[in-house]
Amino acid sequence: MKTAQNVDMVVVGAGFAGLRALHTLRERGLSVAVLEAGGGVGGVWYWNRYPGCRCDVESYDYSYAFSEALEQEWRWSERYAAQPEILRYAEHVVERFDLARDIHLHQRVVSASHDDGGWTVTTESADTWRARFVVMAVGQLSAPKAPDIPGLDAFAGEMYHGARFPHEAVTFAGKRVGIIGTGSTGMQMTPVVAEEAGHVAVFQRTPNFSIPACNAPISDDEDAAVKATYRERRQAAQNSPSGLGFMPTKQSALDATPAEREATFERAWTTFGFGFTLAYYDLILDQAANDLAADFIRAKIREKVEDPLLAEKLMPRGFPYGTKRPSVDCGYFEAFNRDNVSLVDIREHPIVEAVPQGIVTADSQLHALDVIVFATGFDVFTGSLLAPTITGRDGQTLREKWSQGPQTYLGLGVHGFPNLFILAGPGSPSLLSNVLLSIEQHVDWLADLLGYMHAGRIASVEPTLEAEREWVAHVKARADGTLYPKAISYYNGDDVPGKPRVFMPYVGGVRGYRRLLEECVAGGYAGWAMQPTATAKAA
Ligand SMILES: Cc1cc2nc3c(=O)[nH]c(=O)nc-3n(C[C@H](O)[C@H](O)[C@H](O)COP(=O)(O)OP(=O)(O)OC[C@H]3O[C@@H](n4cnc5c(N)ncnc54)[C@H](O)[C@@H]3O)c2cc1C
């Protein structure tokens, strides 16, 4: 058995959340070890190397706000940076803030157990850490789902998963490529692969809404203009519902005249990207308002796709716009006008099996393929949180505790799991927001809590059961006031069979959520039970 290493805090994961936690909490005087399963830093940007992968929140906003010097030095090349550039940024942050010395790569955490002395964290290679605090920075989209297609072992060609794409260049030149899945990954990948491949067959079960990225290079003048007012931009992001810097129109979509609505949607279409849902405040609240937005987007698809029958098949229907995470694309629908791109509607004719030559669908068609790329998504929100065995105060595991869905207080802590914190996970704005902003919001709040504990000689903290129950009920009540529960979506836990159907992120927005975090602090960390240190008890 290897000797345990002692630190104040173990952070699990070296994505943007883990890196920010390391930097900030180490600066506050804690010894921190970051344990990362992968062979590099950057989280999703390390793993998702598929062609076309890029952010869907603008680069200037999808970046750290904690260092003005970093903001000023870093030069984004495009409005929506591509994966290699975002990964370079994460690596630059590691170097610039001397983070590497506390990051341990190839260290997948398999268990974390609490006892009176703190936490014991064990990795796949049987390395052990003892720590007072554990921070789960394991991400929301970090547990890829294995494709569920019989006969895949028999397939004679190449197979890739978007979230485990090889580091080496993959060539599609002249090949027949099947892309399975039309969420963000499939939509980003299709036009780029089509440029190179002999033929691309897109296997679609559920068409999704997508807003054009209107991506473009950033000129020196634009860069200078953003950097001259970056603080204001950050403040606007922090004070906006989604962390994107703009507010929804106060008017109802139903009260606008058709001409006004068209103009508003048109402006949102070319500038808002992921934030199109904010074109009117009630798009996610009112089905009739939502229908207007959905009709607008379907009309756009009709305009973009030359073949009307194909356009019809690509149009999302049956769920409100925005209630499944919409994509932000660069030429997805237009790609279907190419001779070398075709659609396979697997709702009409489901996939039966893979055979050595390709994929067979229920209409007995063999779709001959040289390459299959799985864009089949993730076990979202809870996949990576529940993969390790996390055992709390009374021997209860997090898996047991969350068997009916995530139970947290403010998304940050779990009753029965003292001194364990979760960053940007379920119960917080998370994937309903600019996640990088939400990560920083969490880390700053946590740093202040730890400072408070230090000053007050508090040994351990955990949410009260009552506060947790109230928060879970509040998260549900807020979601029930929206259209989100109507969709079959990963927000509701519909991504994995057998997963409890619970709406997971917090719909209250980053601004509203921040107010609740501030209220909690103003109330002396209301809802958190604190245990004094032995010396504080004796005094
Ligand atoms: C392709 C893609 C594009 C995205 N684009 C955007 C965007 O434009 N805007 C936006 O707001 N959000 C976006 N997201 C969401 C994204 O999840 C967040 O923006 C953000 O990167 C999450 O950072 P994180 O550090 O919380 O998690 P991650 O980046 O997922 O990092 C978590 C890390 O934890 C590690 N880990 C997990 N389990 C263990 C374990 N047991 N032991 C050790 N290590 C472990 C993983 O290997 C991973 O490196 C995107 C996600 C994907 C997949």
The ligand as an ORCA input file, in Angstrom:
! r2SCAN-3c Opt
* xyz 0 1
  C     -17.483     20.155    -26.864
  C     -17.970     21.021    -25.755
  C     -18.115     22.369    -25.949
  C     -18.554     23.192    -24.916
  N     -18.707     24.513    -25.153
  C     -19.130     25.317    -24.170
  C     -19.295     26.718    -24.370
  O     -19.045     27.247    -25.440
  N     -19.763     27.462    -23.357
  C     -20.053     26.942    -22.141
  O     -20.450     27.677    -21.259
  N     -19.896     25.627    -21.920
  C     -19.454     24.814    -22.885
  N     -19.296     23.474    -22.650
  C     -19.587     22.947    -21.309
  C     -18.280     22.657    -20.538
  O     -18.543     21.492    -19.848
  C     -17.899     23.818    -19.616
  O     -17.873     25.018    -20.325
  C     -16.553     23.725    -18.917
  O     -15.514     23.489    -19.806
  C     -16.574     22.733    -17.804
  O     -15.373     22.807    -17.107
  P     -15.153     21.864    -15.861
  O     -13.782     22.086    -15.378
  O     -16.273     22.055    -14.904
  O     -15.341     20.387    -16.421
  P     -14.545     19.590    -17.546
  O     -13.991     20.487    -18.538
  O     -15.460     18.509    -17.975
  O     -13.329     18.974    -16.749
  C     -13.524     17.961    -15.797
  C     -12.252     17.159    -15.708
  O     -12.419     16.235    -14.651
  C     -11.789     15.031    -15.014
  N     -12.391     13.952    -14.238
  C     -13.668     13.520    -14.254
  N     -13.833     12.495    -13.382
  C     -12.625     12.305    -12.804
  C     -12.138     11.398    -11.825
  N     -12.938     10.470    -11.258
  N     -10.837     11.478    -11.464
  C     -10.004     12.404    -12.009
  N     -10.414     13.271    -12.962
  C     -11.709     13.224    -13.348
  C     -12.064     14.900    -16.495
  O     -11.112     14.070    -17.124
  C     -11.959     16.346    -16.959
  O     -10.682     16.654    -17.428
  C     -18.861     22.632    -23.659
  C     -18.728     21.261    -23.471
  C     -18.288     20.457    -24.509
  C     -18.162     18.991    -24.278
*
